[in-house]
Amino acid sequence: MSYIFHLKIEKEKSGLSLLKEDLVMGKVEWQEGRDMGRRLFQGIATLLKKNNLKPEAVSDFVIDSEIPENYTSIRIAETVKKVYAFAVQRKEV
């Protein structure tokens, strides 16, 4: 069974959830600031550890945002998503 990371970015706060189908397996939230990359990587590590999962168990990374795409937080989140997908794909090879 595969898992999905769902990142919700709002103007004041952000949250990363780990979903297994429609069931929320865990969630990490933080106030928006100038630390999206650090907070996002910490959230990923926390949720994987809490659920005793390897990164390969997560098959998708969805970003849902209410702020414009040109904001730095969105660009950082998109980069983390791509790096995560690349790293997991490389690990499977």
C-alpha positions in Angstrom: 0.0 0.0 0.0 1.4 3.4 -0.9 1.4 6.6 1.0 1.2 10.3 -0.1 2.6 13.5 1.3 0.2 16.3 1.2 1.6 19.8 1.8 -0.9 22.6 2.4 0.6 26.1 2.2 -1.5 29.0 3.5 -0.5 32.6 4.0 0.0 32.2 7.8 0.8 28.6 8.2 1.7 25.4 6.4 1.1 21.7 7.2 2.4 18.4 5.9 0.2 15.3 6.1 1.0 11.7 5.4 -2.0 10.0 3.9 -2.6 6.3 3.3 -5.5 6.3 0.9 -7.9 8.8 2.6 -6.6 8.2 6.1 -4.4 10.8 7.7 -1.5 8.9 9.3 0.1 12.0 10.8 0.4 15.7 10.4 3.0 18.4 11.1 2.2 22.1 11.1 4.2 25.3 11.4 3.8 29.0 11.1 4.9 30.5 7.7 8.3 32.1 7.9 11.6 32.1 6.0 12.3 28.4 6.8 10.1 26.4 4.4 13.0 24.1 3.3 14.1 23.3 6.8 10.6 22.8 8.2 9.6 20.6 5.2 12.6 18.3 5.5 12.0 18.0 9.2 8.3 17.3 8.7 9.1 14.5 6.1 11.7 12.9 8.5 9.2 13.1 11.5 6.3 11.6 9.6 8.4 8.8 8.1 10.0 7.9 11.5 6.6 8.1 13.4 5.1 5.7 10.9 8.2 3.5 10.6 8.4 4.0 6.9 11.2 4.1 4.4 11.1 7.0 1.9 10.2 4.6 -1.0 6.9 3.9 0.7 5.7 7.4 -0.3 4.5 7.3 -3.9 3.4 10.9 -4.4 3.9 14.4 -3.0 1.0 16.8 -3.5 1.3 20.6 -2.9 -1.9 22.5 -2.3 -1.6 26.3 -1.9 -3.7 29.3 -1.4 -0.8 31.7 -2.2 0.6 32.7 -5.6 3.1 30.4 -7.4 5.8 33.1 -7.5 6.2 33.1 -3.6 9.4 31.7 -2.4 7.7 29.1 -0.1 6.0 27.6 -3.2 9.2 27.5 -5.2 11.1 25.9 -2.3 8.2 23.3 -1.8 8.3 22.4 -5.5 12.1 22.0 -5.3 11.8 19.7 -2.3 9.1 17.7 -4.0 11.3 17.2 -7.1 14.4 16.3 -5.0 12.4 13.8 -2.9 11.0 12.1 -6.0 14.4 12.0 -7.6 16.1 10.6 -4.5 13.5 7.9 -4.0 13.6 6.9 -7.7 17.4 6.7 -7.6 17.3 4.5 -4.5 14.9 2.0 -6.2 17.4 1.5 -9.1 
